[in-house]
Every structure is written in structure tokens, then in C-alpha cells.
Amino acid sequence: MWIVQLIVVLGAIFIGARLGSIAIGYAGGLGVAVLCLLLGMSPGSIPIDVILIIMSVIAAIAAMQVAGGLDYLVHIAERILRRNPKHITFLAPVVTYVMTLLAGTGHTAFSTLPVIAEVAKEQGIRPSRPLSIAVVASQIAITASPISAAVVFVSGVLEPLGVGYLQLLAICIPTTFLACMLTAVVANFLGKELDQDPEYQRRLENGQVSLRGAQAINIKSGAKRSVLIFLLTIAVVVTYATLISDKVGIIENPTLPRNEAIMTFMLAAATFIVFATKIDPNRVLNASTFKSGMSACICVLGVAWLGDTFVSAHLEDIKETASRILDDYPWMLAVTFFFASMLLYSQAATAKALLPAALVLGVEPLTAIASFAAVSALFVLPTYPTLLAAVEMDDTGSTQIGKLVFNHPFLIPGTLAITLSVILGFTWGSVIL
């Protein structure tokens, strides 16, 4: 029977992946319905905390976007990139990594991808090099962001095992960032030089390649205030989480637990942004970040619920088989995360679906943290929004999806960055823990 149930799970994920975007969440709900109504399984747990954290963080980011805050950040990013154009392959991932780290969502990379592509073209650098590692960095940075739903969830399940919130960040931030920068060195040599690429030459001759040049961005009057409010809120979140942690213990038995604190602080930040910048709250509902964030909530709801339904029903069998493998090969947890995330399309959903079961199997906290970056393999199937955006914004033709689907310029940098993150995670994590 479990084979039929697994086919339903994989079938739902496949249908959702083919339909794309929010439909993977829809298909996850369909899979739960089939498992419960037709195959007699009990529904698993809904990742309510994860969804609510995504909603509250996105609410603040969308308010900041309407106030012009994201445009202001893009303006700063463009100035950095244009001042050091020859180092675009190394600066691009720094920009997207930091923006994702601060915002807790990789969708902030959308606004910087056009700048990266244009600066690369202006310097005669193959755009696929900085674009590929920039997209990968924006995805991996989710596993290091102090306000991402994935990090908050992982911290929550590891705290009872003696790993604090700050310890998790102290491992994930340096290891993932260093892995991305080391990968940038490799990415800088991938593909032909632009002037030797026949596809680029063909497009150039046909007038299909254009240079935009630097463009003036109209920075709204409240943009800087909105960014300042958002950054201060992140600092408050990290500080509060530290004060209430068991390791520090300055605030014992807090009336506001960490997850609820993040939600309230972010909603409060959105309120302050609306007051301070005098934006119309109705416009927040039409912000691109709000739409993508709410889509992410549906995706997490569907796929994480589907995964938990199946795993919970077969937990004992999974424990018996997987425990032997993980005892001998702990790095296999990272491999499992890798392949699961390429189908689930969400770092938070992957962590929610698999990590609790792994910890029940007796996986060490160090193994869980080191493997955590592997939930970022959203680049494997070339259907993720930021990946597709990078392809569309590169009119040189260097950032293309091949006929074999998997032969695209994001696969090697992404796989290498995750591999390095896991290796560095085991190394540095053993020092921190």
C-alpha cells in the first residue's frame, strides 16, 4: 500500500511542478485529499507557524516596497556593481545574498537581476556567470536569514536539543556565504567568453542585444525611512530571540515566544512604515513581493502538509531503514534534502517535511545544521521564478535552458555551492557546537 501512497505523493508534486507557481501548493492539497479520502490515511500536521511567519515578514517587506524601500536598496546595489564592474561575478552574489539575508525571501533578487545582466554585458563578461551564482546565492541565503521561516523553524526544533538561535546563525551565515564566494570563483570560468559565443554573435548581428546603461531611479521621500524601520526591526528580532534563549536566559518564561515575537514585530514594522511614509495600505495588496509571498504560503501549506501526511504514517518504517543509513553516512541527510527541495520548491516546506523525522531518527544537531543548506536546491529544475527571470533578462543568449532541461548554467554553481556549504557546515559547526 505504501507504494501506491508514494506514487500519489510524487504524482501530486509532479503535477504541481508542471503547472508551476502557486499550483504546486494546490496539487499538494489534492494529494492530501487523495491520501485521506481514498487511501484511508490520517492528515498530517499543517505548518501553521511557518506560514504565519512568511505572511508577517512579507507584509512588512511589501509595505517597504510600496514606500520605495526596495527601489532604494536596488539603487545602492547598482552603485556598488557599477563602481566595480569587472568584479561583477563576485559582487553579484554578495548583493543578492545580503538582500535575501535581510529580507528573508529570495524574491528580492528579481530587482537586481537586470542590473547584473547589463553591467556584465557592458564589460564583455558572459552574463550567465554572475547571473547563475547570484540566483543560487539568493536561494542559499534563505538558510542563513534570521527572519526566514526556514531558519526560524529549524531553530525551533533544535533548541530542545541544546542548539540556540544564535549558534544556528553563527554556523549558517559564514559557511553559506563563504561557499557562495568560493563558487563564484568557479562560475567566473564557466562557459565561453562572450566574444567567442556563436549565439551571442548571432544575436548581436541581428540587433537582438541592447545596452540599457545606468538608469535613474526615482527614490520616494519615505524610502530611506522604510528601510531603516525594517532593518531596526530585524535587529530587534535577533536581540529579543537572544534574550529569551536558554543559552542567555536574561528573560525567563517570556510572555511572547520567539515565533509569535517575529510575527508581531514584523506586523508592527509594517504599521510604522505606513505611518512614517504615509503610503496607501491598499497598494500593499498589489505589490509584487506581497503576491509572491502569499503564493509561497500556499505552496508551503500544500507540499509540507502532503509530505507530513505520508511521513507520519510510515515514520516507524522510515526510522528503521533510515537510521542505519544515517548512522554510517550522516551526509546522506543533505542528499535527501537536496532531492526533496528540488521537488518541493521551498526551503521551509522541505525542512518542515523532513527535519523532524530526521531528528526522531537520532540525527545529531551538527548533521542537521550542516545539511540544512541542501534544502536550497530549487535551481535543479529550471522552473523557479528567479531562475526564469535571469534567463529572460539576458538577451545575449548565454543564460539558456538546454534541450535536456537539466543542462542549464545554474546546475553546476548551485550544486557546488550546496556541497561546499555542507562541508563547511560540518567543519565550522563542530567548532561552534
N, C-alpha and C positions, 0 to 999 in steps of 0.2 A: 504493500500500500504506500510505503514511503516514497517509492519510485514515482508513483502517479502524483503524489503531492509535490515532489520536487519538480516534476515536469510542469505542473501548474505554476509554481513559483517562477521558474525560469521562463516559462511561456509568457507570463504577465510582464516580467521585466523586458523580455524581447519585444513584445508588442509596444510597451511604453517607450522603449528606446527608438523603435522605428517611427513612432508618431512624433516623438520629440517634445521638448519643453515640458510644460505642466502635465502633459499626457502620461508621463511615467508615474506620476502620483495617482492619476485616475486609474491606470492599469493596476497599480498596487492595491487599490481598494477593490477592484474587480477580482483580483487574485484572492484576497481575504474572503470575499463573498463566496467564491467557488470552494475554497478550502473548508469553510464553516458550514455552508448550506448543503453542499453536495457531497463532501467527503467527511463530514462529521467532526471536524477539528474545532477546538475552542479558540476564540480570538486571542491574540497576544496583547501585549501592553502597547498603548499608544504613547509615543514620545512627547507628551504634553509640554514638559519643561523646555525641551529643545525647540519646539515650535514657538512657544511663547517668547523665548529669548530672541529667536530670529525676528519675530514680529516687532518686539520692542526696540531692538537695535536698528532695524530697517526704518522704523518710524522716525527715529532721530536722524538717521542719515538722509532720508528723503526730505525732511524739513531743512536740513543743512543744504541739500541740493537746490531746493526751491529758493533758498536765501542767497544762492550763488556761491556757497562754500566749496562745492566740488569744482566749479569753474576756477575758483581762486587756487585750489590745490593743483589743478591741471596747468594753470599759468606758471606756478612755481616749478612744476615738473618740466615744462617746456623750456624754461630759462636754464635749468640745470643741464638738460640734454643738449641744448644749442650752444652752450658755453664750452662743452666738451664733446663735440660731435664725433671725433674719431674714436672715442671710447664708448660709443652707443651700445655695443653688445654687453658691456659691463654695467653701464649706468641704467639701462632699461630695466633689468630685473631688480635693481636696487629700488627704483621708483615704484614699480608695481608691488614689490614685496612690502615696502613700508606703508603704502596706501592701504593694502589689504590688512596688514598688521594692525593699523589704527582703526580701520572701518569694520573689520570682522567679516567682510564679504569680498570675494574676488571680482565682483561685478564692477568695482571701481576702476579696474583695468581698462574697461571699454573706452573711457575718455582719453586715455594716454596712448592707446594703440595707433591712432592716426599720426600723432606726433612722432612716435618711434619709427614708423614706416617712412615718413617724409624726411626726417633727419638722416636716416640710413641711405636713402636714395640720393640725397644731396651730396653725401660723402662718397658715393660709389660703393657703399657697403651692401652686401646682399641682405635685404630686409628680413629674410627668413631667419637669419641668425639672431638678431636682437628680439624679433617678434616671438620666436619659439621659446626662448628662455624667459622672456617677460611673462608670457602666458603661464608657463609652468610655475614660475615664482609666485604669481598671483594665486595659484591654487595651493601650493605647498604652504604658503604663509598663513593659510586658514588654521593649520595645526599649531601655529605659534601665537595667534592673536589672542590677547587677554579677554576679548569680548565675543569671540566666535562661539557659536553654540556647540561646536565640536570640542573645543578646549574646555569649556565650562562643564560639559557632560563628562568628559574623561577625568577632569579634576574631581568631580563629584564621586565617581566610582572608585577613584584611587585614594581619596582621603581616608576612608576607613582602614586602608592598608598601610597608612603611615606616610603617604606622599602628599605634601602640601601643594597648594596652588602655585606659590612662588617657585617651588622646586621644579614643578612641571614646566613652567615658563623658562626657568633658568637652563633647562635642558633643551627644550624645543626651539627657542629663539636662536641661540647661537649655532646649533647644529644644522637647522634647516637653512639659515641664511648662508652659512659657510658652504653648504652643499650646493646651493644655487650659484654662488660665485665661482666655485670650482667648475661647475658645469658650464658656466659662461665661457670659461677658457676653452673648453672643448667645442662649444657651439660656435665660437669665433672661427673655427676651421671647417665647419660642415658646409657642404655644397660648393659649387663652382663659384669663382669670383664673378661678380655681376657683369663685368665687361666680357666675360668668356661664356656667359649663359646664352645659348641659342634662343631660348624662349623670350628672354629679355630683349635680345637684339631684334627679334621679330616684332615684338610689341612696340619697341622704340621706333622702328621703321614705319609701322602702321599708325603712329601717333597715338598709341593707347596708353602711353606713360606720361604723366604730368607731374610737375613740381608745384606744390602749393605754396611753399615758402612760409615764413613766420606770419602768423595771423594775430591781429589784435583781439583780445578777449575783453568784452565789456564786463568789468568786475562790479557787481552791485554794491551798494553802500553798506549793506549788512553782511556781506560775505565773510569778512575777517572776523566779525563778532560771532558768527555762527560756527566757524572753525574753532575759535577759541573756546566757546562753550562746550563743543563736542570733545575737544582734547582734554579740557579740565574734567569733564565727566568720566573719561577713561581713567584719568589719574585717580579720581575719587573711587571708582570701582576697584582698581588694583589695591589702593590703600585700605579700603574697607574690608576687602577679602583677606588682606594680610592681617588686619587687626583681629578678625574673628576666627582666624585659622587656629587649629590645635597647636601648631608649632610655635606661634607667637603668643596666643592666648590673652591678649590685652583686653579684649571684650569677650567675656564668657557668657554662654547661653544668650546669644543675640536674639532680640525680638524679630529681627529681619534677617533671615538666612541669605546666603550668598546669591542663589539663583533669583530669589524674589528681589534682592537688592539691585541686581543688574537690571531687571525689568523696570523697577520704579525709578532708578537713576536715569535710565535712557528715556523713559517717558517724560520725566521731569526736564531732561535736557531739551527734548522736543518742545516742551512748553516754554522754556526760557528762550529758545530760538525764535519761536513765533512772537513772543512779546518783544524781544530785543530788536528783531528785524522787521516787525510789522508785516509779515507775509500773510497771504490768504490761506488758511488751513485747507480749503477746498482744493488748492492746487497741488497739495501733497499727494492726493489720491491719484493724480495723473503723472507723477514723477516716475521716470524710468526705473530708478532704484526701488521705489515702492512696489511697482508691478513685478519686477524680477524677484524681490524679496518675498512677496506673497505667493508667487509661483513656487519658490523654494520651499515654503511652508507646506504646500500641498504635496510636493514631491517627497519631502521627509515623512509626512503623515502616511502616504500610501506605501512607499517602499520599506520604511522602517517597521511599520505595522505588519506588513506582509512577511518580512524576514523574521520578526519576533514570533509570529504565529507558527511558522514552520520550526524554528529553532527550539522554542519552548516545548513543543510536542515531542521532540526527539532528543531532548537535552541529555538524557542518560546514555543513549546510544552514542551520541556525539562525544560525550565525555570519555567513554571507554575507548573509542578509536583515536580521538584527537590527543588525549593526554599522553599516550605512548609516543606519538609522533613529536609533540611539542617538548616532551622531556628530552628527547635526543637531538631534536633540531628546532630550537626556540625561534630561529629566524623564519621558520615556516609561517608564523603568525603574520609577519609582514607580507609574505606571498599571498596569504589568504585575504588580507586587507586589500592588497593591490588588485586582485582579480574581482573581488566583491565591489569595490568602489567604481571600477570601470563600467559596471552594470547598474549600480545604484545611483550614480551621478551626484552623490552628496557625501561630503566628509562626515557630517553629523549623523546622517542616516546609516552610514557604514559602521561608524563607531557604536551607535546605539544598537544596531542589529547584532554585532559580533563580539564586542569587547566584554560585556557582562558574562557571556557564555565562556569566553576565554579565561576570565578570572576565576570562574567557578571550576574550571579545569585545573586550576592551580598554577596558571601562568604567573611568573614573577612580575612585580611592578616595573622593573627595569626593562624586561622584554616588551611589556605593553607600551611603555613610553617610547622606546627605541623604534618599535614597529609602527607607531602612531602616524608618522609621516606618510606611510604607504596607503592611507585612506585617500590620498590625493591623486590617484591615477585616473582622473577624469579626462585626461588627454588621449587615452588609448583609442577610444572610438572617436573619430573626428566629427562629433555632433554637438560638442559642448559650445554654448553661445560665445564665450570669449575666443575660443579657438576659431570658430567660423568667422567671427568678426575680423580676426587677424588675417585670415585668408582673403576676405573681401577687401580689406583696406590696402593690400599690397598689389598694386597694379603692375608690378614688374613681372609677376608670374613666378617668383621664387618660392612663395609660400603656397604650395599647391597640395591638394589631396590626390594621391596617386590612384590609378585604376584598381589597385589591390586593396584599397581602403586603408590598410594599416601603414602603407608606405607614405607617411607624411612627415614634415620636418619637426613635429613636436614629440614624436615617439622616442627618439634617442635621447634628447636632452631631458625629457620627463623621467624616463626610466633610470637614467644615470643619476639625476638629482635625488630621486627617492632612494636609490641604492646607497648613495653617499650619506644621505640623511640617516638611514637606518644604521649604517656602520658607525658614523659619528655619534649617533644616539647611544649605542651600546658602549662606546668608548668614554664619552663625556658623562653619560648617565651614571656609569659605575663610580665616577669621581664625586658627583653631586650626591648620590644616594649612599 
